[in-house]
């Protein structure tokens, strides 16, 4: 079964503003599955937070998605849902948008990764 999924490939999903989604779609990440569900969501000022949350939950349940890219400013709106997702896949990566630069202090995945390593252990292993 693992060989079959390796041959089939997995998708990158995108939740972002129009510019972000268009950029990734032009790069070839756009896909519509057999149920006619796309692997991207364009968010604008009229999009309800519940719609973003529902889309994120749909993406994490899909077995054909391995990575979810989300503009960090939209990730902030659904932080509680992102923090509750602890499975290794799909991996959730927060990315900047044209209007909102990346802020590492807000990235929950980066904070979680930093908590896995003790800086003193890294220094001790150098010698």
C-alpha positions as CSV (number, residue, x, y, z in Angstrom):
1,X,0.0,0.0,0.0
2,X,2.8,2.4,0.8
3,X,4.3,1.7,-2.6
4,X,1.0,2.5,-4.3
5,X,0.8,5.9,-2.5
6,X,4.4,6.6,-3.3
7,X,3.8,6.0,-6.9
8,X,0.5,8.0,-6.9
9,X,2.1,11.0,-5.2
10,X,0.6,13.3,-2.6
11,X,-0.7,16.9,-2.8
12,X,0.2,20.2,-1.4
13,X,-2.9,22.2,-0.3
14,X,-3.0,26.0,0.0
15,X,-5.2,28.3,2.1
16,X,-4.3,31.8,1.2
17,X,-5.1,35.1,-0.4
18,X,-5.7,35.3,-4.1
19,X,-2.1,36.2,-4.9
20,X,-0.7,33.3,-2.9
21,X,-3.1,30.7,-4.4
22,X,-2.6,32.0,-7.9
23,X,1.2,31.7,-7.5
24,X,1.0,28.1,-6.3
25,X,-1.6,27.2,-8.9
26,X,0.7,28.6,-11.7
27,X,3.5,26.5,-10.1
28,X,1.3,23.4,-10.7
29,X,-0.1,22.5,-7.3
30,X,-3.7,22.8,-8.3
31,X,-5.8,19.6,-8.2
32,X,-9.4,18.7,-8.1
33,X,-10.1,15.2,-6.7
34,X,-12.7,12.7,-8.0
35,X,-15.3,14.3,-5.7
36,X,-14.6,17.6,-7.4
37,X,-13.0,19.1,-4.3
38,X,-10.0,21.4,-4.9
39,X,-6.8,21.3,-2.9
40,X,-6.8,25.1,-2.4
41,X,-9.0,27.8,-0.9
42,X,-8.8,31.5,-1.8
43,X,-9.6,33.6,1.3
44,X,-10.8,37.2,0.9
45,X,-12.2,39.9,3.3
46,X,-15.7,38.3,3.0
47,X,-14.6,34.8,4.0
48,X,-15.8,33.7,7.4
49,X,-13.4,32.3,9.9
50,X,-15.6,29.2,10.1
51,X,-15.1,28.6,6.4
52,X,-11.3,28.7,6.8
53,X,-11.6,26.3,9.8
54,X,-13.8,23.9,7.9
55,X,-11.5,23.9,4.9
56,X,-8.5,23.2,7.1
57,X,-10.3,20.3,8.8
58,X,-11.2,18.9,5.4
59,X,-7.6,19.1,4.2
60,X,-6.2,17.3,7.3
61,X,-8.7,14.5,6.8
62,X,-7.8,13.9,3.1
63,X,-5.4,11.0,2.6
64,X,-4.0,12.5,-0.6
65,X,-2.7,15.7,1.1
66,X,0.8,15.6,2.7
67,X,1.5,19.4,3.1
68,X,-0.9,22.3,3.9
69,X,0.4,25.8,3.2
70,X,-1.5,28.5,4.9
71,X,-0.9,32.3,5.0
72,X,0.2,33.1,8.6
73,X,-2.4,35.8,9.0
74,X,-5.1,33.2,8.3
75,X,-3.4,30.6,10.5
76,X,-3.7,33.1,13.4
77,X,-7.5,33.1,12.9
78,X,-7.7,29.4,13.4
79,X,-4.7,28.9,15.7
80,X,-6.7,26.6,18.1
81,X,-7.4,24.2,15.2
82,X,-3.8,24.2,13.9
83,X,-2.5,23.6,17.5
84,X,-4.8,20.7,17.9
85,X,-3.4,19.0,14.8
86,X,-0.5,17.0,16.1
87,X,-0.2,14.3,13.4
88,X,3.0,14.4,11.4
89,X,1.1,14.5,8.1
90,X,-0.2,16.5,6.7
91,X,2.5,18.9,7.7
92,X,1.3,22.5,8.2
93,X,3.5,25.3,7.1
94,X,2.7,28.9,7.7
95,X,3.9,31.2,4.9
96,X,3.9,35.0,4.5
97,X,1.6,36.8,2.2
98,X,2.2,39.9,0.1
99,X,0.7,42.1,2.8
100,X,1.7,40.2,5.9
101,X,5.3,39.3,6.5
102,X,6.3,36.1,8.3
103,X,6.6,36.3,12.1
104,X,8.5,33.3,13.5
105,X,7.2,34.0,17.0
106,X,3.7,33.3,15.9
107,X,4.4,30.0,14.1
108,X,3.2,27.2,16.4
109,X,5.1,24.5,14.4
110,X,8.4,26.3,14.8
111,X,7.7,26.8,18.5
112,X,7.0,23.1,18.8
113,X,10.2,22.2,17.0
114,X,12.3,24.5,19.1
115,X,10.9,22.8,22.2
116,X,12.2,19.5,21.0
117,X,15.8,20.5,21.2
118,X,17.8,21.7,24.2
119,X,20.5,24.2,23.1
120,X,22.9,22.8,25.8
121,X,22.7,19.4,24.2
122,X,23.7,20.8,20.8
123,X,26.8,22.5,22.3
124,X,27.8,19.5,24.4
125,X,27.8,17.2,21.3
126,X,30.2,19.5,19.3
127,X,33.2,18.4,21.1
